[in-house]
Amino acid sequence: MYIWNNLSIMDTVLVKINNEKAYKLLEGLEELEVITVLKKNIEPKQKLSEKYAGKLPTKIADELQNYVTKSREEWNNSSI
């Protein structure tokens, strides 16, 4: 009697879907009980500006903005 060693191995993998047809293929494999889809909807990543909005104290944020503005003006006025 021959036993397939790799039939008992179950791995979890992360797959990036690049095409709508791939969803149909995955659904078909799931119906055949070949695979199990663990999570169907993954929320898009949050923008950094939204994630960190309001994280700096106002005084520090204003100082940073003034520094950036001054640096840009100096860069634009340089004769390099």
mmCIF file as gemmi writes it, N, C-alpha and C atoms, coordinates in Angstrom:
data_model
loop_
_atom_site.group_PDB
_atom_site.id
_atom_site.type_symbol
_atom_site.label_atom_id
_atom_site.label_alt_id
_atom_site.label_comp_id
_atom_site.label_asym_id
_atom_site.label_entity_id
_atom_site.label_seq_id
_atom_site.pdbx_PDB_ins_code
_atom_site.Cartn_x
_atom_site.Cartn_y
_atom_site.Cartn_z
_atom_site.occupancy
_atom_site.B_iso_or_equiv
_atom_site.pdbx_formal_charge
_atom_site.auth_seq_id
_atom_site.auth_asym_id
_atom_site.pdbx_PDB_model_num
ATOM 1 N N . MET Axp A 1 ? 0.844 -1.178 0 1 0 ? 1 A 1
ATOM 2 C CA . MET Axp A 1 ? 0 0 0 1 0 ? 1 A 1
ATOM 3 C C . MET Axp A 1 ? 0.891 1.244 0 1 0 ? 1 A 1
ATOM 4 N N . TYR Axp A 2 ? 0.58 2.188 -0.88 1 0 ? 2 A 1
ATOM 5 C CA . TYR Axp A 2 ? 1.367 3.41 -0.985 1 0 ? 2 A 1
ATOM 6 C C . TYR Axp A 2 ? 0.574 4.559 -0.391 1 0 ? 2 A 1
ATOM 7 N N . ILE Axp A 3 ? 1.186 5.333 0.496 1 0 ? 3 A 1
ATOM 8 C CA . ILE Axp A 3 ? 0.534 6.477 1.119 1 0 ? 3 A 1
ATOM 9 C C . ILE Axp A 3 ? 1.18 7.742 0.589 1 0 ? 3 A 1
ATOM 10 N N . TRP Axp A 4 ? 0.335 8.646 0.098 1 0 ? 4 A 1
ATOM 11 C CA . TRP Axp A 4 ? 0.822 9.935 -0.391 1 0 ? 4 A 1
ATOM 12 C C . TRP Axp A 4 ? 1.135 10.823 0.802 1 0 ? 4 A 1
ATOM 13 N N . ASN Axp A 5 ? 2.389 11.124 0.988 1 0 ? 5 A 1
ATOM 14 C CA . ASN Axp A 5 ? 2.805 11.957 2.116 1 0 ? 5 A 1
ATOM 15 C C . ASN Axp A 5 ? 2.315 13.397 1.993 1 0 ? 5 A 1
ATOM 16 N N . ASN Axp A 6 ? 2.25 13.911 0.788 1 0 ? 6 A 1
ATOM 17 C CA . ASN Axp A 6 ? 1.919 15.32 0.631 1 0 ? 6 A 1
ATOM 18 C C . ASN Axp A 6 ? 0.416 15.592 0.689 1 0 ? 6 A 1
ATOM 19 N N . LEU Axp A 7 ? -0.427 14.587 0.756 1 0 ? 7 A 1
ATOM 20 C CA . LEU Axp A 7 ? -1.864 14.815 0.83 1 0 ? 7 A 1
ATOM 21 C C . LEU Axp A 7 ? -2.304 15.311 2.2 1 0 ? 7 A 1
ATOM 22 N N . SER Axp A 8 ? -1.543 15.017 3.207 1 0 ? 8 A 1
ATOM 23 C CA . SER Axp A 8 ? -1.937 15.435 4.554 1 0 ? 8 A 1
ATOM 24 C C . SER Axp A 8 ? -1.395 16.812 4.919 1 0 ? 8 A 1
ATOM 25 N N . ILE Axp A 9 ? -0.547 17.382 4.08 1 0 ? 9 A 1
ATOM 26 C CA . ILE Axp A 9 ? 0.039 18.689 4.373 1 0 ? 9 A 1
ATOM 27 C C . ILE Axp A 9 ? -0.928 19.777 3.933 1 0 ? 9 A 1
ATOM 28 N N . MET Axp A 10 ? -1.246 20.658 4.859 1 0 ? 10 A 1
ATOM 29 C CA . MET Axp A 10 ? -2.1 21.797 4.534 1 0 ? 10 A 1
ATOM 30 C C . MET Axp A 10 ? -1.366 23.071 4.922 1 0 ? 10 A 1
ATOM 31 N N . ASP Axp A 11 ? -1.144 23.903 3.949 1 0 ? 11 A 1
ATOM 32 C CA . ASP Axp A 11 ? -0.478 25.181 4.177 1 0 ? 11 A 1
ATOM 33 C C . ASP Axp A 11 ? -1.459 26.309 3.919 1 0 ? 11 A 1
ATOM 34 N N . THR Axp A 12 ? -1.23 27.412 4.579 1 0 ? 12 A 1
ATOM 35 C CA . THR Axp A 12 ? -1.987 28.622 4.321 1 0 ? 12 A 1
ATOM 36 C C . THR Axp A 12 ? -1.1 29.55 3.522 1 0 ? 12 A 1
ATOM 37 N N . VAL Axp A 13 ? -1.628 30.04 2.403 1 0 ? 13 A 1
ATOM 38 C CA . VAL Axp A 13 ? -0.858 30.942 1.552 1 0 ? 13 A 1
ATOM 39 C C . VAL Axp A 13 ? -1.662 32.201 1.291 1 0 ? 13 A 1
ATOM 40 N N . LEU Axp A 14 ? -0.968 33.279 1.054 1 0 ? 14 A 1
ATOM 41 C CA . LEU Axp A 14 ? -1.582 34.556 0.702 1 0 ? 14 A 1
ATOM 42 C C . LEU Axp A 14 ? -1.478 34.699 -0.807 1 0 ? 14 A 1
ATOM 43 N N . VAL Axp A 15 ? -2.611 34.969 -1.456 1 0 ? 15 A 1
ATOM 44 C CA . VAL Axp A 15 ? -2.65 35.061 -2.903 1 0 ? 15 A 1
ATOM 45 C C . VAL Axp A 15 ? -3.164 36.429 -3.3 1 0 ? 15 A 1
ATOM 46 N N . LYS Axp A 16 ? -2.471 37.078 -4.228 1 0 ? 16 A 1
ATOM 47 C CA . LYS Axp A 16 ? -2.93 38.353 -4.766 1 0 ? 16 A 1
ATOM 48 C C . LYS Axp A 16 ? -3.712 38.067 -6.046 1 0 ? 16 A 1
ATOM 49 N N . ILE Axp A 17 ? -4.951 38.53 -6.101 1 0 ? 17 A 1
ATOM 50 C CA . ILE Axp A 17 ? -5.8 38.307 -7.261 1 0 ? 17 A 1
ATOM 51 C C . ILE Axp A 17 ? -5.578 39.439 -8.263 1 0 ? 17 A 1
ATOM 52 N N . ASN Axp A 18 ? -5.178 39.091 -9.471 1 0 ? 18 A 1
ATOM 53 C CA . ASN Axp A 18 ? -4.91 40.092 -10.508 1 0 ? 18 A 1
ATOM 54 C C . ASN Axp A 18 ? -5.99 40.145 -11.574 1 0 ? 18 A 1
ATOM 55 N N . ASN Axp A 19 ? -6.955 39.232 -11.509 1 0 ? 19 A 1
ATOM 56 C CA . ASN Axp A 19 ? -7.937 39.143 -12.568 1 0 ? 19 A 1
ATOM 57 C C . ASN Axp A 19 ? -9.256 38.645 -11.985 1 0 ? 19 A 1
ATOM 58 N N . GLU Axp A 20 ? -10.364 39.16 -12.473 1 0 ? 20 A 1
ATOM 59 C CA . GLU Axp A 20 ? -11.689 38.762 -11.984 1 0 ? 20 A 1
ATOM 60 C C . GLU Axp A 20 ? -11.947 37.273 -12.218 1 0 ? 20 A 1
ATOM 61 N N . LYS Axp A 21 ? -11.368 36.707 -13.279 1 0 ? 21 A 1
ATOM 62 C CA . LYS Axp A 21 ? -11.561 35.281 -13.571 1 0 ? 21 A 1
ATOM 63 C C . LYS Axp A 21 ? -10.973 34.406 -12.467 1 0 ? 21 A 1
ATOM 64 N N . ALA Axp A 22 ? -9.959 34.909 -11.794 1 0 ? 22 A 1
ATOM 65 C CA . ALA Axp A 22 ? -9.329 34.134 -10.724 1 0 ? 22 A 1
ATOM 66 C C . ALA Axp A 22 ? -10.316 33.893 -9.579 1 0 ? 22 A 1
ATOM 67 N N . TYR Axp A 23 ? -11.217 34.868 -9.317 1 0 ? 23 A 1
ATOM 68 C CA . TYR Axp A 23 ? -12.218 34.677 -8.269 1 0 ? 23 A 1
ATOM 69 C C . TYR Axp A 23 ? -13.124 33.498 -8.61 1 0 ? 23 A 1
ATOM 70 N N . LYS Axp A 24 ? -13.501 33.399 -9.882 1 0 ? 24 A 1
ATOM 71 C CA . LYS Axp A 24 ? -14.364 32.297 -10.301 1 0 ? 24 A 1
ATOM 72 C C . LYS Axp A 24 ? -13.655 30.962 -10.146 1 0 ? 24 A 1
ATOM 73 N N . LEU Axp A 25 ? -12.363 30.93 -10.482 1 0 ? 25 A 1
ATOM 74 C CA . LEU Axp A 25 ? -11.586 29.705 -10.3 1 0 ? 25 A 1
ATOM 75 C C . LEU Axp A 25 ? -11.511 29.307 -8.832 1 0 ? 25 A 1
ATOM 76 N N . LEU Axp A 26 ? -11.272 30.282 -7.975 1 0 ? 26 A 1
ATOM 77 C CA . LEU Axp A 26 ? -11.199 29.999 -6.544 1 0 ? 26 A 1
ATOM 78 C C . LEU Axp A 26 ? -12.54 29.521 -6.002 1 0 ? 26 A 1
ATOM 79 N N . GLU Axp A 27 ? -13.618 30.137 -6.456 1 0 ? 27 A 1
ATOM 80 C CA . GLU Axp A 27 ? -14.95 29.698 -6.024 1 0 ? 27 A 1
ATOM 81 C C . GLU Axp A 27 ? -15.211 28.26 -6.458 1 0 ? 27 A 1
ATOM 82 N N . GLY Axp A 28 ? -14.786 27.926 -7.677 1 0 ? 28 A 1
ATOM 83 C CA . GLY Axp A 28 ? -14.951 26.55 -8.153 1 0 ? 28 A 1
ATOM 84 C C . GLY Axp A 28 ? -14.159 25.564 -7.328 1 0 ? 28 A 1
ATOM 85 N N . LEU Axp A 29 ? -12.918 25.902 -7.001 1 0 ? 29 A 1
ATOM 86 C CA . LEU Axp A 29 ? -12.09 25.031 -6.16 1 0 ? 29 A 1
ATOM 87 C C . LEU Axp A 29 ? -12.675 24.89 -4.757 1 0 ? 29 A 1
ATOM 88 N N . GLU Axp A 30 ? -13.269 25.97 -4.278 1 0 ? 30 A 1
ATOM 89 C CA . GLU Axp A 30 ? -13.894 25.918 -2.957 1 0 ? 30 A 1
ATOM 90 C C . GLU Axp A 30 ? -15.126 25.009 -2.985 1 0 ? 30 A 1
ATOM 91 N N . GLU Axp A 31 ? -15.916 25.077 -4.052 1 0 ? 31 A 1
ATOM 92 C CA . GLU Axp A 31 ? -17.086 24.213 -4.186 1 0 ? 31 A 1
ATOM 93 C C . GLU Axp A 31 ? -16.69 22.744 -4.261 1 0 ? 31 A 1
ATOM 94 N N . LEU Axp A 32 ? -15.551 22.465 -4.892 1 0 ? 32 A 1
ATOM 95 C CA . LEU Axp A 32 ? -15.041 21.092 -4.975 1 0 ? 32 A 1
ATOM 96 C C . LEU Axp A 32 ? -14.352 20.654 -3.688 1 0 ? 32 A 1
ATOM 97 N N . GLU Axp A 33 ? -14.298 21.545 -2.713 1 0 ? 33 A 1
ATOM 98 C CA . GLU Axp A 33 ? -13.648 21.312 -1.422 1 0 ? 33 A 1
ATOM 99 C C . GLU Axp A 33 ? -12.163 20.998 -1.57 1 0 ? 33 A 1
ATOM 100 N N . VAL Axp A 34 ? -11.549 21.638 -2.575 1 0 ? 34 A 1
ATOM 101 C CA . VAL Axp A 34 ? -10.112 21.518 -2.784 1 0 ? 34 A 1
ATOM 102 C C . VAL Axp A 34 ? -9.387 22.555 -1.923 1 0 ? 34 A 1
ATOM 103 N N . ILE Axp A 35 ? -10.001 23.728 -1.815 1 0 ? 35 A 1
ATOM 104 C CA . ILE Axp A 35 ? -9.43 24.804 -0.999 1 0 ? 35 A 1
ATOM 105 C C . ILE Axp A 35 ? -10.524 25.38 -0.116 1 0 ? 35 A 1
ATOM 106 N N . THR Axp A 36 ? -10.104 26.153 0.869 1 0 ? 36 A 1
ATOM 107 C CA . THR Axp A 36 ? -11.019 26.919 1.712 1 0 ? 36 A 1
ATOM 108 C C . THR Axp A 36 ? -10.557 28.365 1.675 1 0 ? 36 A 1
ATOM 109 N N . VAL Axp A 37 ? -11.463 29.244 1.279 1 0 ? 37 A 1
ATOM 110 C CA . VAL Axp A 37 ? -11.148 30.665 1.276 1 0 ? 37 A 1
ATOM 111 C C . VAL Axp A 37 ? -11.368 31.17 2.695 1 0 ? 37 A 1
ATOM 112 N N . LEU Axp A 38 ? -10.314 31.682 3.309 1 0 ? 38 A 1
ATOM 113 C CA . LEU Axp A 38 ? -10.389 32.099 4.699 1 0 ? 38 A 1
ATOM 114 C C . LEU Axp A 38 ? -10.984 33.482 4.869 1 0 ? 38 A 1
ATOM 115 N N . LYS Axp A 39 ? -10.604 34.394 3.989 1 0 ? 39 A 1
ATOM 116 C CA . LYS Axp A 39 ? -11.092 35.755 4.092 1 0 ? 39 A 1
ATOM 117 C C . LYS Axp A 39 ? -11.297 36.294 2.688 1 0 ? 39 A 1
ATOM 118 N N . LYS Axp A 40 ? -12.488 36.703 2.386 1 0 ? 40 A 1
ATOM 119 C CA . LYS Axp A 40 ? -12.794 37.109 1.027 1 0 ? 40 A 1
ATOM 120 C C . LYS Axp A 40 ? -12.602 38.597 0.798 1 0 ? 40 A 1
ATOM 121 N N . ASN Axp A 41 ? -12.865 39.412 1.777 1 0 ? 41 A 1
ATOM 122 C CA . ASN Axp A 41 ? -12.764 40.859 1.614 1 0 ? 41 A 1
ATOM 123 C C . ASN Axp A 41 ? -11.686 41.403 2.54 1 0 ? 41 A 1
ATOM 124 N N . ILE Axp A 42 ? -10.668 41.966 1.942 1 0 ? 42 A 1
ATOM 125 C CA . ILE Axp A 42 ? -9.612 42.621 2.715 1 0 ? 42 A 1
ATOM 126 C C . ILE Axp A 42 ? -9.754 44.108 2.468 1 0 ? 42 A 1
ATOM 127 N N . GLU Axp A 43 ? -9.844 44.874 3.527 1 0 ? 43 A 1
ATOM 128 C CA . GLU Axp A 43 ? -10.024 46.321 3.407 1 0 ? 43 A 1
ATOM 129 C C . GLU Axp A 43 ? -8.764 46.956 2.825 1 0 ? 43 A 1
ATOM 130 N N . PRO Axp A 44 ? -8.937 47.951 1.962 1 0 ? 44 A 1
ATOM 131 C CA . PRO Axp A 44 ? -7.764 48.63 1.416 1 0 ? 44 A 1
ATOM 132 C C . PRO Axp A 44 ? -7.004 49.345 2.526 1 0 ? 44 A 1
ATOM 133 N N . LYS Axp A 45 ? -5.708 49.495 2.304 1 0 ? 45 A 1
ATOM 134 C CA . LYS Axp A 45 ? -4.883 50.166 3.304 1 0 ? 45 A 1
ATOM 135 C C . LYS Axp A 45 ? -5.313 51.616 3.455 1 0 ? 45 A 1
ATOM 136 N N . GLN Axp A 46 ? -5.237 52.08 4.688 1 0 ? 46 A 1
ATOM 137 C CA . GLN Axp A 46 ? -5.607 53.459 4.999 1 0 ? 46 A 1
ATOM 138 C C . GLN Axp A 46 ? -4.481 54.394 4.565 1 0 ? 46 A 1
ATOM 139 N N . LYS Axp A 47 ? -4.847 55.566 4.04 1 0 ? 47 A 1
ATOM 140 C CA . LYS Axp A 47 ? -3.849 56.552 3.65 1 0 ? 47 A 1
ATOM 141 C C . LYS Axp A 47 ? -3.081 56.998 4.887 1 0 ? 47 A 1
ATOM 142 N N . LEU Axp A 48 ? -1.805 57.242 4.719 1 0 ? 48 A 1
ATOM 143 C CA . LEU Axp A 48 ? -0.983 57.693 5.845 1 0 ? 48 A 1
ATOM 144 C C . LEU Axp A 48 ? -1.479 59.019 6.397 1 0 ? 48 A 1
ATOM 145 N N . SER Axp A 49 ? -1.957 59.9 5.518 1 0 ? 49 A 1
ATOM 146 C CA . SER Axp A 49 ? -2.442 61.197 5.986 1 0 ? 49 A 1
ATOM 147 C C . SER Axp A 49 ? -3.666 61.02 6.889 1 0 ? 49 A 1
ATOM 148 N N . GLU Axp A 50 ? -4.506 60.032 6.594 1 0 ? 50 A 1
ATOM 149 C CA . GLU Axp A 50 ? -5.669 59.767 7.439 1 0 ? 50 A 1
ATOM 150 C C . GLU Axp A 50 ? -5.255 59.057 8.725 1 0 ? 50 A 1
ATOM 151 N N . LYS Axp A 51 ? -4.295 58.139 8.6 1 0 ? 51 A 1
ATOM 152 C CA . LYS Axp A 51 ? -3.863 57.361 9.756 1 0 ? 51 A 1
ATOM 153 C C . LYS Axp A 51 ? -3.226 58.245 10.835 1 0 ? 51 A 1
ATOM 154 N N . TYR Axp A 52 ? -2.419 59.207 10.4 1 0 ? 52 A 1
ATOM 155 C CA . TYR Axp A 52 ? -1.68 60.016 11.36 1 0 ? 52 A 1
ATOM 156 C C . TYR Axp A 52 ? -2.252 61.418 11.557 1 0 ? 52 A 1
ATOM 157 N N . ALA Axp A 53 ? -3.427 61.671 11.029 1 0 ? 53 A 1
ATOM 158 C CA . ALA Axp A 53 ? -4.046 62.988 11.196 1 0 ? 53 A 1
ATOM 159 C C . ALA Axp A 53 ? -4.264 63.278 12.674 1 0 ? 53 A 1
ATOM 160 N N . GLY Axp A 54 ? -3.79 64.446 13.118 1 0 ? 54 A 1
ATOM 161 C CA . GLY Axp A 54 ? -3.983 64.85 14.508 1 0 ? 54 A 1
ATOM 162 C C . GLY Axp A 54 ? -3.043 64.206 15.503 1 0 ? 54 A 1
ATOM 163 N N . LYS Axp A 55 ? -2.024 63.499 15.044 1 0 ? 55 A 1
ATOM 164 C CA . LYS Axp A 55 ? -1.107 62.803 15.958 1 0 ? 55 A 1
ATOM 165 C C . LYS Axp A 55 ? -0.048 63.725 16.539 1 0 ? 55 A 1
ATOM 166 N N . LEU Axp A 56 ? 0.337 64.769 15.795 1 0 ? 56 A 1
ATOM 167 C CA . LEU Axp A 56 ? 1.331 65.715 16.307 1 0 ? 56 A 1
ATOM 168 C C . LEU Axp A 56 ? 0.626 66.829 17.057 1 0 ? 56 A 1
ATOM 169 N N . PRO Axp A 57 ? 1.214 67.271 18.134 1 0 ? 57 A 1
ATOM 170 C CA . PRO Axp A 57 ? 0.65 68.45 18.798 1 0 ? 57 A 1
ATOM 171 C C . PRO Axp A 57 ? 0.673 69.639 17.828 1 0 ? 57 A 1
ATOM 172 N N . THR Axp A 58 ? -0.301 70.505 17.926 1 0 ? 58 A 1
ATOM 173 C CA . THR Axp A 58 ? -0.454 71.629 16.998 1 0 ? 58 A 1
ATOM 174 C C . THR Axp A 58 ? 0.805 72.487 16.918 1 0 ? 58 A 1
ATOM 175 N N . LYS Axp A 59 ? 1.418 72.767 18.059 1 0 ? 59 A 1
ATOM 176 C CA . LYS Axp A 59 ? 2.616 73.615 18.072 1 0 ? 59 A 1
ATOM 177 C C . LYS Axp A 59 ? 3.747 72.989 17.263 1 0 ? 59 A 1
ATOM 178 N N . ILE Axp A 60 ? 3.976 71.706 17.453 1 0 ? 60 A 1
ATOM 179 C CA . ILE Axp A 60 ? 5.055 71.024 16.731 1 0 ? 60 A 1
ATOM 180 C C . ILE Axp A 60 ? 4.72 70.929 15.242 1 0 ? 60 A 1
ATOM 181 N N . ALA Axp A 61 ? 3.46 70.666 14.924 1 0 ? 61 A 1
ATOM 182 C CA . ALA Axp A 61 ? 3.048 70.582 13.522 1 0 ? 61 A 1
ATOM 183 C C . ALA Axp A 61 ? 3.251 71.922 12.822 1 0 ? 61 A 1
ATOM 184 N N . ASP Axp A 62 ? 2.914 73.02 13.492 1 0 ? 62 A 1
ATOM 185 C CA . ASP Axp A 62 ? 3.108 74.35 12.911 1 0 ? 62 A 1
ATOM 186 C C . ASP Axp A 62 ? 4.588 74.648 12.707 1 0 ? 62 A 1
ATOM 187 N N . GLU Axp A 63 ? 5.42 74.299 13.682 1 0 ? 63 A 1
ATOM 188 C CA . GLU Axp A 63 ? 6.861 74.515 13.56 1 0 ? 63 A 1
ATOM 189 C C . GLU Axp A 63 ? 7.426 73.7 12.395 1 0 ? 63 A 1
ATOM 190 N N . LEU Axp A 64 ? 6.99 72.48 12.272 1 0 ? 64 A 1
ATOM 191 C CA . LEU Axp A 64 ? 7.452 71.627 11.182 1 0 ? 64 A 1
ATOM 192 C C . LEU Axp A 64 ? 7.027 72.197 9.833 1 0 ? 64 A 1
ATOM 193 N N . GLN Axp A 65 ? 5.791 72.638 9.736 1 0 ? 65 A 1
ATOM 194 C CA . GLN Axp A 65 ? 5.299 73.213 8.482 1 0 ? 65 A 1
ATOM 195 C C . GLN Axp A 65 ? 6.077 74.467 8.111 1 0 ? 65 A 1
ATOM 196 N N . ASN Axp A 66 ? 6.364 75.319 9.108 1 0 ? 66 A 1
ATOM 197 C CA . ASN Axp A 66 ? 7.158 76.525 8.853 1 0 ? 66 A 1
ATOM 198 C C . ASN Axp A 66 ? 8.563 76.173 8.384 1 0 ? 66 A 1
ATOM 199 N N . TYR Axp A 67 ? 9.158 75.161 8.99 1 0 ? 67 A 1
ATOM 200 C CA . TYR Axp A 67 ? 10.501 74.728 8.594 1 0 ? 67 A 1
ATOM 201 C C . TYR Axp A 67 ? 10.505 74.223 7.155 1 0 ? 67 A 1
ATOM 202 N N . VAL Axp A 68 ? 9.513 73.423 6.8 1 0 ? 68 A 1
ATOM 203 C CA . VAL Axp A 68 ? 9.432 72.884 5.44 1 0 ? 68 A 1
ATOM 204 C C . VAL Axp A 68 ? 9.238 74.015 4.436 1 0 ? 68 A 1
ATOM 205 N N . THR Axp A 69 ? 8.35 74.963 4.753 1 0 ? 69 A 1
ATOM 206 C CA . THR Axp A 69 ? 8.105 76.096 3.852 1 0 ? 69 A 1
ATOM 207 C C . THR Axp A 69 ? 9.372 76.917 3.662 1 0 ? 69 A 1
ATOM 208 N N . LYS Axp A 70 ? 10.077 77.205 4.762 1 0 ? 70 A 1
ATOM 209 C CA . LYS Axp A 70 ? 11.314 77.98 4.689 1 0 ? 70 A 1
ATOM 210 C C . LYS Axp A 70 ? 12.375 77.229 3.885 1 0 ? 70 A 1
ATOM 211 N N . SER Axp A 71 ? 12.491 75.931 4.092 1 0 ? 71 A 1
ATOM 212 C CA . SER Axp A 71 ? 13.474 75.12 3.354 1 0 ? 71 A 1
ATOM 213 C C . SER Axp A 71 ? 13.184 75.132 1.868 1 0 ? 71 A 1
ATOM 214 N N . ARG Axp A 72 ? 11.909 75.03 1.496 1 0 ? 72 A 1
ATOM 215 C CA . ARG Axp A 72 ? 11.542 75.054 0.074 1 0 ? 72 A 1
ATOM 216 C C . ARG Axp A 72 ? 11.871 76.403 -0.553 1 0 ? 72 A 1
ATOM 217 N N . GLU Axp A 73 ? 11.601 77.473 0.17 1 0 ? 73 A 1
ATOM 218 C CA . GLU Axp A 73 ? 11.909 78.811 -0.343 1 0 ? 73 A 1
ATOM 219 C C . GLU Axp A 73 ? 13.407 78.961 -0.551 1 0 ? 73 A 1
ATOM 220 N N . GLU Axp A 74 ? 14.208 78.494 0.417 1 0 ? 74 A 1
ATOM 221 C CA . GLU Axp A 74 ? 15.661 78.575 0.286 1 0 ? 74 A 1
ATOM 222 C C . GLU Axp A 74 ? 16.143 77.751 -0.899 1 0 ? 74 A 1
ATOM 223 N N . TRP Axp A 75 ? 15.558 76.583 -1.082 1 0 ? 75 A 1
ATOM 224 C CA . TRP Axp A 75 ? 15.961 75.718 -2.192 1 0 ? 75 A 1
ATOM 225 C C . TRP Axp A 75 ? 15.636 76.381 -3.541 1 0 ? 75 A 1
ATOM 226 N N . ASN Axp A 76 ? 14.433 76.925 -3.636 1 0 ? 76 A 1
ATOM 227 C CA . ASN Axp A 76 ? 14.006 77.559 -4.876 1 0 ? 76 A 1
ATOM 228 C C . ASN Axp A 76 ? 14.802 78.818 -5.187 1 0 ? 76 A 1
ATOM 229 N N . ASN Axp A 77 ? 15.307 79.51 -4.165 1 0 ? 77 A 1
ATOM 230 C CA . ASN Axp A 77 ? 16.062 80.743 -4.366 1 0 ? 77 A 1
ATOM 231 C C . ASN Axp A 77 ? 17.561 80.514 -4.481 1 0 ? 77 A 1
ATOM 232 N N . SER Axp A 78 ? 18.003 79.285 -4.337 1 0 ? 78 A 1
ATOM 233 C CA . SER Axp A 78 ? 19.438 79.008 -4.423 1 0 ? 78 A 1
ATOM 234 C C . SER Axp A 78 ? 19.9 79.079 -5.872 1 0 ? 78 A 1
ATOM 235 N N . SER Axp A 79 ? 21.161 79.365 -6.059 1 0 ? 79 A 1
ATOM 236 C CA . SER Axp A 79 ? 21.723 79.529 -7.4 1 0 ? 79 A 1
ATOM 237 C C . SER Axp A 79 ? 22.577 78.344 -7.795 1 0 ? 79 A 1
ATOM 238 N N . ILE Axp A 80 ? 22.242 77.189 -7.353 1 0 ? 80 A 1
ATOM 239 C CA . ILE Axp A 80 ? 23.041 75.996 -7.663 1 0 ? 80 A 1
ATOM 240 C C . ILE Axp A 80 ? 22.758 75.541 -9.075 1 0 ? 80 A 1
